[in-house]
Amino acid sequence: MQLDIQKWMMINLRFFFIFSLVVNLHSVKSQCTSEHNIGEPKTKDEDKSDYSKETVNAVLNLKAQYQFQCCGFIKAWEIFVSKDSTAGRNVKVQVWYKDVVGNDWNLRGENIIEGTNVKQVNVKEISTGFRIRPLLGDYIGFYEYAGSVITYDDGGDTGDYKTATFTSDQTTFDWDSVGVSNKRDHAIHARVTPSIAPTFTNLDDTVAISNNDVAGTVVFTLATIDTDPEDAGLLTIAAPTSTGSALTYFELDLITLEVKIKSGVSLVPGDHVMKFTVSDLCLKSSSSILTIRVENDPPVITSLSTSSSTTISEDLSSETLLHTLIVTDTQPTTCRLLSTGVPFVIKRFSGSTNYGIFLSTGASLDYEAQNAYVLNLSCTDNYDDTAGIYTVYLIQNEPPSINGLPRATDIQEDVIVETTLYTFSVTDPENTVVTCSVTAITPTTNIIFMKPSTNFNEFDIILQSNPSLRYDLIRTYRIDIQCNDDRRSDSSVFFMNILRNKPPVFLNLQNITSVSSIATYIGQIVFDVDITDPENDQVEFSMFCVPSTNYPFEIYHSGEIVLKRSIEGEFIPAYDLYVYVTDGKSTTGPRSLTVHVLGKWNRNKI
């Protein structure tokens, strides 16, 4: 199993910027041009010893043969596996570089190699996409985290190296704090292959655009390809160059690779040439040409393509925006109305470059005279004119409609309070506020009027208080009503029928009752007169008495006959009471009630 990790270059973007800085410090001469080995050429010659009996598990080789001399990719590793190792033990072969600033060393990348053949040369090919990219000046190291794997040999003339004991993976380490040892060669080398220059897949090319295209319009999107998968997302496209005026009008978005129109420019027709260069991290590059052909276009009235007409009510008379003319053009445009003698105008919105088609203030529209207007208009820039047509159709005003009439209602002739006879509504198709009035009342009277109700376009027909209706004189009133919306109207009629008043009826008179003259008191109820009124009107009672001199009775509004003085010792044996009742319109009576006064003097008679 192969575990390939490139933690700094392929994953962590913050190290990508440092990486790019380092690469750019090197010239094109630091690019690898052919395959070659870096490290110990003959690993099997360095099989004398290993670190199995030491605590050392990390090594950095500083001898010149272990230092990379150009930028490329490690396509394979070769190591000699110690006899003290076990088959299948893994080792991390690494590339280290020193910070441009500071003393720290950083891990450029590492591959995990499985030592499958003990006491033999082991070669491990690295799949594309998992290769380490060393730069000029980087060094080979390794980390035997699972135990001793790689051998070494002492006794050479040179061979500087450093050793350390890692307790875990290290991506940054202060190798400068470790003492230098020498005269030791380790059985490891890397096979380095050159990187392949990236290219543009859609250049050279020519694209045509309009001089009306606006700032930010994407003219072209660059596409690149690199057969080194490790370069994915790491390619650099340099700022474009031009021998003409292309850079005045166009710019490259280095994030999206989109060529866009700059803001604040007015495109000039003609060919504009831009040269683009793409590079990988080894500065392998290629260049291609994009030609942008700017073609002149007349103004385009885009709004008329989706909305070329409207309908308005013939009732409209105030200034009203009917349509917003949206014109696309790089040059300033002006629009005007070509039609004459029409109640419309084209004018620019305040603070805007757009124009609007308006109904003029005080316009007088008449559907029957002209039900449509075809407006010819034109918008122009400094080069071309564009004509347009906008049609305004009129909607004929529809009259209001009175709901709930004709109708009739009945009212008692004895009514005295102000009464709402009926509430009707009016529907207007244009939802206009409607005005209603009484045009005639037959027979003529001023006791009936009309007023708006609380709801929109509703009206109350009112009978005033104390109207003094007389069934015997007038039995029906006709009320003619008209409602209008300032252009058209609707009429209807309402009838008020007068009902004859029916008099109240006594339910318990004629009658006889008695009252004792002993132990009586003022307010004592002698009799309760019971009546009914067909209209449930409020009634009033009245009464006279025989004999009439100093009679002791009175009648309340409730119909109760009570004592108004004491009758103790009364010598008159009986009184005849004559009762009337009225509902304000009719009176019933008299009806009699005989009251016997009981006492000791006439007890035998009774």
C-alpha positions as CSV (number, residue, x, y, z in Angstrom):
1,M,0.0,0.0,0.0
2,Q,1.3,3.4,-0.9
3,L,0.4,6.5,1.1
4,D,1.4,9.7,-0.7
5,I,1.2,13.0,1.2
6,Q,2.2,16.4,0.0
7,K,1.0,18.5,3.0
8,W,2.5,21.8,2.2
9,M,2.4,22.2,-1.5
10,M,-0.9,20.5,-2.4
11,I,-3.1,21.1,0.6
12,N,-2.1,24.2,2.6
13,L,-2.6,27.3,0.5
14,R,-0.7,29.6,2.8
15,F,2.5,27.6,2.0
16,F,1.7,28.0,-1.7
17,F,2.4,31.7,-1.5
18,I,5.8,31.1,0.2
19,F,6.4,28.4,-2.4
20,S,5.7,30.8,-5.3
21,L,8.0,33.4,-3.7
22,V,10.8,30.9,-3.6
23,V,10.3,29.8,-7.2
24,N,10.3,33.3,-8.5
25,L,13.7,33.9,-6.9
26,H,15.2,31.3,-9.2
27,S,15.8,31.8,-12.9
28,V,14.6,29.7,-15.8
29,K,17.9,27.9,-15.5
30,S,16.6,26.2,-12.3
31,Q,14.0,24.3,-14.3
32,C,14.8,20.6,-14.7
33,T,15.4,19.8,-18.4
34,S,15.9,16.0,-18.1
35,E,15.5,13.1,-15.8
36,H,18.2,12.6,-13.3
37,N,19.0,11.2,-9.8
38,I,19.5,13.2,-6.6
39,G,21.1,11.4,-3.7
40,E,23.3,8.3,-3.4
41,P,23.7,6.9,-6.9
42,K,24.4,3.3,-5.8
43,T,22.2,2.6,-2.8
44,K,23.4,-1.0,-2.5
45,D,26.9,0.2,-1.7
46,E,25.7,1.9,1.5
47,D,24.4,-1.2,3.3
48,K,26.8,-1.4,6.2
49,S,24.8,-0.1,9.1
50,D,21.4,1.3,10.2
51,Y,19.8,3.1,13.1
52,S,18.1,0.0,14.7
53,K,20.3,0.2,17.8
54,E,20.0,4.0,18.2
55,T,17.2,6.3,19.2
56,V,17.6,8.3,16.0
57,N,14.7,8.1,13.6
58,A,14.9,11.3,11.5
59,V,17.8,12.2,9.1
60,L,18.5,15.3,7.0
61,N,21.2,14.8,4.4
62,L,23.3,18.0,3.7
63,K,25.9,16.6,1.3
64,A,25.8,18.2,-2.1
65,Q,24.6,15.0,-3.9
66,Y,21.5,15.0,-1.7
67,Q,20.6,18.7,-2.7
68,F,18.2,19.3,-5.6
69,Q,19.6,21.4,-8.4
70,C,16.4,22.3,-10.3
71,C,12.6,22.4,-10.0
72,G,10.8,19.2,-11.2
73,F,8.9,16.2,-9.8
74,I,10.1,13.1,-8.0
75,K,8.8,10.2,-10.0
76,A,10.5,7.4,-8.0
77,W,12.5,6.7,-4.9
78,E,15.3,4.1,-4.4
79,I,16.4,2.9,-1.0
80,F,18.4,0.0,0.4
81,V,16.4,-1.8,3.1
82,S,18.4,-2.9,6.1
83,K,18.8,-6.6,7.1
84,D,17.5,-5.6,10.5
85,S,14.2,-4.3,9.1
86,T,11.1,-6.4,8.6
87,A,9.2,-6.8,5.4
88,G,6.4,-4.4,5.1
89,R,7.9,-1.7,7.4
90,N,7.1,1.8,6.2
91,V,9.4,4.8,6.0
92,K,8.7,8.4,5.1
93,V,11.1,9.8,2.5
94,Q,11.1,13.6,2.6
95,V,12.2,16.8,1.0
96,W,13.1,19.7,3.4
97,Y,13.9,23.4,2.7
98,K,14.9,26.3,4.8
99,D,12.7,29.3,5.3
100,V,13.6,32.4,3.2
101,V,13.5,34.3,6.5
102,G,14.2,32.8,9.9
103,N,15.9,29.6,11.0
104,D,13.1,27.1,10.6
105,W,13.1,24.3,8.1
106,N,9.9,23.3,6.4
107,L,8.8,20.0,5.0
108,R,8.2,20.4,1.3
109,G,6.6,17.0,1.0
110,E,6.9,13.3,1.8
111,N,6.0,9.9,0.4
112,I,5.5,6.8,2.4
113,I,7.5,3.8,1.1
114,E,6.9,0.2,2.1
115,G,10.2,-1.7,2.5
116,T,9.1,-5.0,1.0
117,N,12.4,-6.5,0.2
118,V,14.8,-6.8,3.1
119,K,18.6,-6.4,2.5
120,Q,17.8,-5.4,-1.1
121,V,17.4,-2.3,-3.3
122,N,13.7,-1.2,-3.2
123,V,12.4,1.1,-5.9
124,K,9.1,2.8,-5.5
125,E,7.4,4.6,-8.5
126,I,5.3,7.5,-7.4
127,S,1.9,8.0,-9.1
128,T,1.2,11.3,-10.8
129,G,-0.8,13.5,-8.6
130,F,1.2,12.4,-5.5
131,R,4.7,13.4,-6.6
132,I,6.8,15.9,-4.6
133,R,8.0,19.0,-6.4
134,P,11.5,19.9,-5.0
135,L,13.0,23.3,-5.7
136,L,16.6,24.3,-6.2
137,G,18.4,24.0,-2.9
138,D,16.0,21.5,-1.2
139,Y,17.5,18.5,0.6
140,I,16.5,14.8,1.0
141,G,15.6,13.5,4.4
142,F,13.7,10.6,5.9
143,Y,11.7,9.7,9.0
144,E,11.7,6.1,10.2
145,Y,8.6,6.3,12.3
146,A,8.0,2.5,12.3
147,G,11.6,1.4,12.9
148,S,14.9,1.3,11.1
149,V,14.6,0.8,7.3
150,I,17.4,2.6,5.3
151,T,21.0,1.7,5.6
152,Y,24.1,3.9,5.6
153,D,27.9,3.7,5.4
154,D,30.6,5.7,7.1
155,G,34.1,6.5,6.1
156,G,33.7,8.8,3.2
157,D,35.7,12.0,2.7
158,T,32.6,14.1,3.1
159,G,29.0,13.6,3.9
160,D,27.4,16.1,6.2
161,Y,24.1,15.1,7.8
162,K,22.0,15.7,10.9
163,T,19.9,13.3,13.0
164,A,17.0,13.8,15.3
165,T,14.4,11.8,17.2
166,F,10.8,12.7,16.2
167,T,8.0,11.7,18.5
168,S,5.5,12.6,15.9
169,D,5.2,13.9,12.4
170,Q,7.0,17.3,12.0
171,T,6.2,19.7,9.2
172,T,8.4,22.4,10.7
173,F,11.7,21.7,12.5
174,D,14.6,23.7,13.8
175,W,17.4,21.6,12.1
176,D,19.8,24.5,12.7
177,S,19.7,23.6,16.4
178,V,21.0,20.1,15.7
179,G,24.7,19.5,15.4
180,V,26.2,18.5,12.1
181,S,27.8,15.1,11.6
182,N,29.9,14.0,8.6
183,K,31.4,11.3,6.6
184,R,28.1,9.3,6.3
185,D,26.2,8.4,3.1
186,H,22.6,7.1,3.3
187,A,21.2,4.6,0.9
188,I,18.6,6.8,-0.7
189,H,18.1,8.7,-3.9
190,A,15.2,10.4,-5.8
191,R,14.5,10.1,-9.5
192,V,13.6,13.6,-10.7
193,T,11.7,14.3,-14.0
194,P,11.1,17.8,-15.5
195,S,7.7,19.5,-15.2
196,I,5.6,20.0,-18.4
197,A,4.7,23.5,-19.4
198,P,1.0,24.4,-19.1
199,T,-0.9,25.7,-22.1
200,F,-4.1,27.6,-23.0
201,T,-6.8,25.3,-24.5
202,N,-8.8,28.0,-26.2
203,L,-6.1,30.4,-27.5
204,D,-5.2,31.8,-30.0
205,D,-8.7,33.1,-30.7
206,T,-10.7,36.0,-31.9
207,V,-14.0,37.1,-30.3
208,A,-16.4,39.8,-31.4
209,I,-18.3,42.1,-29.0
210,S,-20.5,45.2,-29.2
211,N,-19.3,48.6,-28.3
212,N,-22.6,48.8,-26.3
213,D,-21.4,46.0,-23.9
214,V,-21.2,47.4,-20.4
215,A,-18.5,47.4,-17.8
216,G,-18.0,44.0,-16.2
217,T,-19.2,42.1,-19.3
218,V,-17.2,38.9,-19.6
219,V,-15.6,38.9,-23.1
220,F,-13.7,35.7,-22.8
221,T,-12.8,33.1,-20.2
222,L,-9.3,31.6,-20.4
223,A,-8.9,27.8,-20.1
224,T,-5.7,26.1,-19.3
225,I,-4.4,22.6,-19.2
226,D,-1.4,21.0,-17.5
227,T,-0.6,17.3,-17.8
228,D,1.1,17.5,-14.4
229,P,-1.9,16.9,-12.0
230,E,0.1,18.3,-9.1
231,D,-0.2,21.7,-10.8
232,A,-4.0,21.8,-10.5
233,G,-5.0,25.1,-8.9
234,L,-1.4,26.3,-8.7
235,L,-0.9,27.7,-12.2
236,T,-0.2,31.4,-12.5
237,I,-1.4,33.6,-15.3
238,A,0.6,36.8,-15.7
239,A,-1.0,40.1,-16.2
240,P,-1.7,40.5,-20.0
241,T,0.4,42.6,-22.3
242,S,-0.5,44.5,-25.4
243,T,1.2,46.6,-28.1
244,G,-2.0,48.5,-28.6
245,S,-4.9,50.0,-26.5
246,A,-6.4,46.7,-25.4
247,L,-5.3,47.2,-21.8
248,T,-7.2,50.5,-21.7
249,Y,-10.5,48.8,-22.2
250,F,-10.1,45.2,-20.9
251,E,-8.8,43.5,-17.8
252,L,-8.2,40.0,-16.6
253,D,-9.8,38.7,-13.4
254,L,-6.9,36.5,-12.1
255,I,-9.4,34.5,-9.9
256,T,-12.0,33.6,-12.5
257,L,-9.7,33.9,-15.5
258,E,-12.4,36.1,-17.1
259,V,-11.5,38.9,-19.5
260,K,-13.9,41.7,-18.7
261,I,-14.6,45.2,-19.9
262,K,-13.2,47.8,-17.5
263,S,-15.4,50.3,-15.7
264,G,-15.5,53.9,-16.8
265,V,-14.5,53.2,-20.4
266,S,-16.2,53.7,-23.8
267,L,-15.2,51.0,-26.2
268,V,-13.7,52.0,-29.6
269,P,-14.5,49.8,-32.5
270,G,-11.6,47.8,-34.0
271,D,-9.3,44.9,-33.1
272,H,-7.6,44.9,-29.7
273,V,-4.9,42.3,-29.1
274,M,-3.9,40.8,-25.7
275,K,-1.1,38.4,-25.0
276,F,-1.4,36.0,-22.1
277,T,1.2,33.8,-20.4
278,V,0.5,30.8,-18.1
279,S,3.2,29.3,-15.8
280,D,3.5,26.5,-13.3
281,L,5.5,26.6,-10.1
282,C,8.7,25.7,-11.9
283,L,8.2,28.7,-14.2
284,K,7.5,26.4,-17.2
285,S,5.2,28.6,-19.3
286,S,3.6,29.2,-22.7
287,S,2.0,32.3,-24.3
288,S,-1.0,32.8,-26.6
289,I,-3.0,35.6,-28.2
290,L,-6.6,36.8,-27.8
291,T,-8.0,39.3,-30.3
292,I,-11.1,41.2,-29.2
293,R,-13.0,42.7,-32.1
294,V,-15.2,45.6,-31.0
295,E,-18.2,46.1,-33.4
296,N,-20.3,49.3,-33.3
297,D,-24.0,48.8,-32.6
298,P,-26.9,51.3,-32.6
299,P,-28.8,51.9,-29.4
300,V,-31.1,49.0,-28.4
301,I,-34.4,49.9,-26.7
302,T,-34.6,46.7,-24.7
303,S,-37.8,47.5,-22.8
304,L,-40.0,47.6,-25.9
305,S,-39.2,44.0,-26.7
306,T,-41.0,42.9,-23.7
307,S,-43.6,45.7,-23.3
308,S,-44.7,47.6,-26.3
309,S,-48.2,48.6,-25.2
310,T,-50.4,49.5,-22.3
311,T,-54.0,50.1,-21.4
312,I,-55.3,53.1,-19.4
313,S,-58.7,54.3,-18.3
314,E,-60.2,57.2,-20.2
315,D,-60.8,58.7,-16.8
316,L,-57.1,59.3,-16.3
317,S,-56.0,63.0,-16.5
318,S,-53.0,63.5,-14.2
319,E,-49.4,63.0,-15.3
320,T,-48.8,59.2,-15.3
321,L,-45.7,57.1,-16.1
322,L,-46.8,54.6,-18.8
323,H,-43.5,53.0,-19.7
324,T,-39.8,53.2,-18.8
325,L,-37.6,53.2,-21.8
326,I,-34.5,51.1,-21.1
327,V,-31.8,51.8,-23.7
328,T,-28.5,50.0,-23.8
329,D,-25.6,51.8,-25.4
330,T,-22.1,52.8,-24.4
331,Q,-22.7,56.3,-25.6
332,P,-25.1,58.7,-24.0
333,T,-28.5,58.4,-25.6
334,T,-31.5,60.8,-25.9
335,C,-35.1,59.7,-26.7
336,R,-37.9,61.8,-28.2
337,L,-41.5,61.4,-29.3
338,L,-42.0,61.7,-33.0
339,S,-45.8,61.7,-32.9
340,T,-47.4,65.1,-32.7
341,G,-50.7,66.4,-31.4
342,V,-51.1,63.6,-28.8
343,P,-51.5,64.0,-25.0
344,F,-48.3,62.2,-24.3
345,V,-44.6,63.2,-23.7
346,I,-41.2,61.5,-23.4
347,K,-38.8,62.9,-20.8
348,R,-35.8,61.9,-18.8
349,F,-36.1,60.8,-15.2
350,S,-34.4,63.1,-12.7
351,G,-31.0,61.7,-11.8
352,S,-31.1,58.9,-14.3
353,T,-30.2,58.1,-17.9
354,N,-33.5,56.4,-18.5
355,Y,-36.5,58.1,-20.2
356,G,-40.2,57.6,-19.6
357,I,-43.3,57.8,-21.7
358,F,-45.9,59.8,-19.7
359,L,-49.5,60.8,-20.1
360,S,-49.4,64.6,-20.0
361,T,-50.9,66.6,-17.1
362,G,-54.5,67.6,-17.8
363,A,-55.0,65.1,-20.6
364,S,-58.5,64.9,-21.8
365,L,-59.2,61.3,-23.1
366,D,-62.4,60.2,-24.7
367,Y,-62.8,56.6,-25.7
368,E,-65.6,57.3,-28.1
369,A,-63.6,59.9,-29.9
370,Q,-60.3,57.9,-30.0
371,N,-59.7,54.5,-28.3
372,A,-56.0,54.0,-29.1
373,Y,-52.8,56.0,-29.7
374,V,-49.8,54.7,-31.7
375,L,-46.8,56.6,-30.5
376,N,-43.7,56.8,-32.8
377,L,-40.5,57.4,-30.9
378,S,-36.7,57.4,-31.5
379,C,-33.6,57.0,-29.4
380,T,-30.2,58.1,-30.7
381,D,-26.5,58.0,-29.7
382,N,-23.6,59.8,-31.4
383,Y,-23.7,57.3,-34.3
384,D,-27.1,55.7,-35.0
385,D,-30.8,56.1,-34.4
386,T,-33.2,53.4,-33.3
387,A,-37.0,53.8,-33.9
388,G,-39.7,52.3,-31.7
389,I,-43.4,52.1,-31.4
390,Y,-45.5,52.2,-28.3
391,T,-49.3,51.8,-28.3
392,V,-51.7,53.2,-25.7
393,Y,-55.1,51.6,-25.6
394,L,-58.0,53.3,-23.8
395,I,-60.4,51.5,-21.5
396,Q,-63.9,52.9,-21.6
397,N,-65.3,54.0,-18.3
398,E,-68.0,51.7,-17.0
399,P,-70.8,53.3,-15.0
400,P,-71.3,52.5,-11.3
401,S,-74.0,49.9,-10.4
402,I,-76.4,50.4,-7.5
403,N,-76.8,47.2,-5.5
404,G,-80.0,46.3,-3.7
405,L,-82.4,48.7,-5.4
406,P,-85.3,49.0,-6.3
407,R,-86.6,48.1,-2.9
408,A,-89.4,49.0,-0.5
409,T,-89.7,49.2,3.2
410,D,-92.5,49.7,5.7
411,I,-92.6,52.2,8.5
412,Q,-95.2,52.9,11.2
413,E,-96.9,56.2,11.0
414,D,-96.2,56.8,14.7
415,V,-92.4,56.6,14.4
416,I,-90.7,59.6,16.1
417,V,-86.9,58.7,16.1
418,E,-84.5,59.2,13.2
419,T,-84.5,55.9,11.3
420,T,-82.2,54.3,8.8
421,L,-84.7,53.0,6.2
422,Y,-82.1,51.1,4.1
423,T,-78.4,50.9,3.4
424,F,-77.3,50.2,-0.2
425,S,-73.9,49.8,-1.8
426,V,-72.5,50.9,-5.2
427,T,-70.0,48.9,-7.2
428,D,-67.7,50.9,-9.5
429,P,-65.6,48.8,-12.0
430,E,-62.7,51.3,-11.7
431,N,-63.1,51.4,-7.9
432,T,-63.7,55.1,-8.1
433,V,-65.3,57.1,-5.2
434,V,-69.0,57.4,-6.1
435,T,-71.3,60.2,-5.2
436,C,-75.0,59.5,-4.6
437,S,-77.9,61.9,-4.2
438,V,-81.7,62.0,-4.0
439,T,-83.0,63.5,-7.2
440,A,-86.7,63.5,-6.3
441,I,-89.2,62.5,-3.7
442,T,-92.8,61.9,-4.6
443,P,-94.9,63.4,-3.1
444,T,-92.5,66.2,-2.3
445,T,-91.2,66.2,1.3
446,N,-88.0,67.1,3.1
447,I,-88.3,64.4,5.8
448,I,-86.2,61.9,3.9
449,F,-82.4,62.4,3.1
450,M,-79.3,60.3,2.2
451,K,-75.8,60.3,3.6
452,P,-72.6,58.1,3.1
453,S,-72.4,55.1,5.3
454,T,-69.2,54.0,7.2
455,N,-68.1,51.6,4.4
456,F,-66.6,52.6,1.1
457,N,-69.3,53.4,-1.5
458,E,-72.2,52.6,0.8
459,F,-75.1,55.0,1.5
460,D,-77.9,55.2,4.1
461,I,-81.5,56.4,3.3
462,I,-82.6,58.2,6.4
463,L,-86.1,59.2,7.8
464,Q,-85.7,62.2,10.0
465,S,-87.0,62.3,13.6
466,N,-90.5,63.4,14.3
467,P,-91.6,63.1,10.6
468,S,-95.4,63.4,11.5
469,L,-96.4,60.6,9.1
470,R,-100.2,60.2,8.4
471,Y,-101.4,57.0,6.9
472,D,-104.7,58.6,6.1
473,L,-103.0,61.3,4.1
474,I,-100.0,59.7,2.3
475,R,-99.4,55.9,2.3
476,T,-96.3,55.7,0.0
477,Y,-93.3,57.9,-0.7
478,R,-91.1,57.3,-3.9
479,I,-87.4,58.3,-3.5
480,D,-85.4,58.6,-6.8
481,I,-81.7,58.0,-6.4
482,Q,-78.7,58.7,-8.7
483,C,-75.1,57.7,-8.3
484,N,-72.2,58.8,-10.5
485,D,-68.4,58.5,-10.8
486,D,-67.9,61.9,-12.5
487,R,-68.3,60.4,-16.0
488,R,-71.3,58.0,-16.0
489,S,-74.1,57.3,-13.6
490,D,-76.7,54.7,-12.5
491,S,-80.2,55.4,-11.2
492,S,-82.8,53.5,-9.1
493,V,-85.8,54.0,-6.8
494,F,-86.7,53.3,-3.2
495,F,-90.2,53.2,-1.8
496,M,-91.3,53.9,1.8
497,N,-94.7,52.5,2.7
498,I,-96.6,54.0,5.7
499,L,-98.4,51.5,8.0
500,R,-101.5,52.6,9.9
501,N,-101.0,52.7,13.6
502,K,-103.2,50.2,15.7
503,P,-104.5,51.4,19.1
504,P,-103.5,49.6,22.3
505,V,-105.9,47.0,23.8
506,F,-107.0,46.6,27.4
507,L,-106.7,43.0,28.6
508,N,-108.3,43.2,32.1
509,L,-110.9,46.0,32.0
510,Q,-113.9,46.3,32.5
511,N,-113.5,44.9,36.0
512,I,-114.3,45.1,39.7
513,T,-111.9,45.1,42.7
514,S,-111.9,46.0,46.4
515,V,-109.6,47.6,48.9
516,S,-109.7,47.5,52.7
517,S,-109.8,50.8,54.5
518,I,-108.0,49.3,57.4
519,A,-104.1,49.3,57.5
520,T,-103.7,50.9,54.1
521,Y,-100.7,53.0,53.0
522,I,-99.8,55.5,50.3
523,G,-98.5,53.8,47.2
524,Q,-100.4,50.6,47.9
525,I,-101.3,48.9,44.5
526,V,-105.0,48.6,44.1
527,F,-105.0,47.2,40.5
528,D,-102.5,46.6,37.7
529,V,-104.0,47.5,34.3
530,D,-102.7,45.1,31.6
531,I,-102.6,46.2,27.9
532,T,-101.0,45.2,24.6
533,D,-100.0,47.4,21.7
534,P,-99.7,45.8,18.2
535,E,-96.7,47.9,17.3
536,N,-95.1,47.6,20.8
537,D,-95.2,51.4,21.1
538,Q,-94.5,53.2,24.3
539,V,-97.9,54.0,25.9
540,E,-99.2,56.5,28.5
541,F,-102.2,56.0,30.9
542,S,-104.7,58.6,32.2
543,M,-107.8,58.3,34.3
544,F,-110.7,60.2,36.0
545,C,-112.8,59.1,39.0
546,V,-116.4,59.2,40.1
547,P,-116.9,60.7,42.6
548,S,-114.1,63.1,41.6
549,T,-113.8,65.0,44.8
550,N,-110.7,64.1,46.8
551,Y,-110.6,60.6,45.3
552,P,-107.7,58.6,46.7
553,F,-106.4,56.9,43.5
554,E,-103.8,57.7,40.8
555,I,-102.4,55.6,37.8
556,Y,-98.7,55.2,37.0
557,H,-97.1,55.0,33.5
558,S,-96.7,51.3,34.2
559,G,-100.5,50.9,34.5
560,E,-100.5,50.4,38.3
561,I,-103.4,52.0,40.1
562,V,-102.3,53.0,43.6
563,L,-103.5,54.9,46.7
564,K,-102.3,58.4,46.8
565,R,-103.7,59.0,50.3
566,S,-104.9,57.0,53.2
567,I,-108.5,55.6,53.1
568,E,-108.7,54.6,56.7
569,G,-112.1,55.5,58.0
570,E,-113.3,56.1,54.4
571,F,-117.1,56.5,54.3
572,I,-117.6,56.3,50.5
573,P,-118.3,52.6,49.8
574,A,-117.1,52.5,46.1
575,Y,-115.4,54.5,43.4
576,D,-115.8,54.2,39.6
577,L,-112.4,54.7,37.8
578,Y,-112.3,55.4,34.0
579,V,-109.0,54.6,32.4
580,Y,-107.5,55.7,29.0
581,V,-104.3,54.5,27.2
582,T,-102.6,56.1,24.2
583,D,-99.6,55.2,22.1
584,G,-99.1,58.7,20.9
585,K,-101.2,58.1,17.8
586,S,-104.4,56.4,19.0
587,T,-106.2,56.4,22.3
588,T,-108.3,53.6,23.8
589,G,-110.9,54.1,26.5
590,P,-112.4,54.8,28.8
591,R,-112.5,51.4,30.4
592,S,-114.0,51.2,33.9
593,L,-112.8,49.7,37.1
594,T,-115.1,49.7,40.2
595,V,-113.2,49.8,43.5
596,H,-115.2,48.8,46.7
597,V,-113.8,50.2,49.9
598,L,-114.3,47.7,52.7
599,G,-114.9,48.9,56.4
600,K,-116.7,48.0,59.6
601,W,-119.6,50.2,58.8
602,N,-120.6,48.3,55.6
603,R,-119.2,44.8,56.4
604,N,-122.7,43.4,56.9
605,K,-123.7,44.7,53.5
606,I,-120.8,43.0,51.8
